[in-house]
Amino acid sequence: MTNHGGIPADQLRAFVERIERLEEEKKCISDDIKDVYAEAKGNGYDVKVMRQVVRLRKQDNNERQEMEALLDLYLHALGMEQTSRDVAKEDPNQSKMQI
């Protein structure tokens, strides 16, 4: 192992090469995800909404409920939209979350 200025060059090179391989894998996975979204769009799905669904599914239930409550509060305070509770009173078939 060569040592330059107190840095083991072989170890550093190994780390850098591992990171480069992982970055390439990450790019391939990102391209695969884009392809899936493109396929979904081709089948008539709204990709923006799908991305939001994926993001929401990553959250735990309590975190999601807190976000929904804050969103309702902010929208109601700005007079932009009825709260989901108001919508449910008017139309019980309406979905709870309106984003």
C-alpha positions as CSV (number, residue, x, y, z in Angstrom):
1,M,0.0,0.0,0.0
2,T,1.5,3.3,-1.0
3,N,1.3,6.2,1.4
4,H,1.3,9.7,0.1
5,G,1.3,12.5,2.7
6,G,-0.1,10.2,5.3
7,I,-2.9,9.0,3.1
8,P,-3.1,5.3,2.1
9,A,-3.6,5.8,-1.7
10,D,-4.8,2.2,-2.3
11,Q,-7.6,2.5,0.3
12,L,-8.6,5.9,-0.9
13,R,-8.7,4.6,-4.5
14,A,-10.9,1.7,-3.4
15,F,-13.3,4.0,-1.7
16,V,-13.5,6.3,-4.7
17,E,-14.0,3.4,-7.1
18,R,-16.8,2.0,-4.9
19,I,-18.5,5.4,-4.9
20,E,-18.2,5.6,-8.6
21,R,-19.8,2.2,-9.1
22,L,-22.6,3.1,-6.8
23,E,-23.2,6.4,-8.6
24,E,-23.5,4.5,-11.8
25,E,-25.9,2.0,-10.3
26,K,-27.9,5.0,-8.9
27,K,-28.1,6.5,-12.4
28,C,-29.3,3.2,-13.9
29,I,-32.0,2.9,-11.2
30,S,-33.0,6.5,-11.8
31,D,-33.4,5.8,-15.5
32,D,-35.5,2.7,-14.7
33,I,-37.8,4.7,-12.5
34,K,-38.2,7.3,-15.3
35,D,-39.1,4.5,-17.7
36,V,-41.8,3.2,-15.3
37,Y,-43.3,6.7,-15.0
38,A,-43.2,7.1,-18.7
39,E,-45.0,3.8,-19.1
40,A,-47.6,4.8,-16.6
41,K,-48.1,8.1,-18.3
42,G,-48.6,6.2,-21.6
43,N,-51.3,4.2,-19.9
44,G,-53.1,7.4,-18.9
45,Y,-51.9,7.8,-15.3
46,D,-51.1,11.3,-13.9
47,V,-47.3,11.1,-13.1
48,K,-47.4,14.1,-10.7
49,V,-50.0,12.4,-8.6
50,M,-48.2,9.1,-8.8
51,R,-45.0,10.8,-7.5
52,Q,-47.0,12.3,-4.6
53,V,-48.5,8.9,-3.8
54,V,-45.0,7.3,-3.7
55,R,-43.8,10.1,-1.4
56,L,-46.8,9.7,0.9
57,R,-46.4,6.0,1.1
58,K,-42.9,6.5,2.5
59,Q,-44.3,8.5,5.4
60,D,-45.6,6.8,8.5
61,N,-49.3,7.1,9.2
62,N,-48.9,9.6,12.0
63,E,-46.6,11.9,9.9
64,R,-49.0,11.7,7.0
65,Q,-52.0,12.6,9.1
66,E,-50.2,15.5,10.7
67,M,-49.2,16.8,7.2
68,E,-52.8,16.4,6.0
69,A,-54.2,18.3,9.0
70,L,-51.7,21.2,8.5
71,L,-52.4,21.3,4.8
72,D,-56.2,21.5,5.6
73,L,-55.5,24.2,8.2
74,Y,-53.3,26.3,5.9
75,L,-55.7,26.0,2.9
76,H,-58.7,26.9,5.0
77,A,-56.9,29.9,6.6
78,L,-56.1,31.2,3.1
79,G,-59.7,30.6,1.9
80,M,-58.4,28.3,-0.9
81,E,-60.3,25.2,-0.2
82,Q,-62.7,23.6,2.1
83,T,-61.2,21.3,4.7
84,S,-61.6,17.6,4.1
85,R,-64.1,17.5,7.1
86,D,-66.3,20.1,5.3
87,V,-66.1,18.1,2.0
88,A,-67.0,14.9,3.9
89,K,-70.1,16.6,5.3
90,E,-71.3,17.7,1.8
91,D,-70.3,14.5,-0.1
92,P,-69.4,11.4,1.9
93,N,-68.2,9.7,-1.3
94,Q,-65.5,12.4,-1.8
95,S,-61.9,11.2,-0.9
96,K,-60.4,12.5,2.3
97,M,-57.2,13.8,1.0
98,Q,-57.2,16.6,-1.6
99,I,-53.8,17.6,-2.7
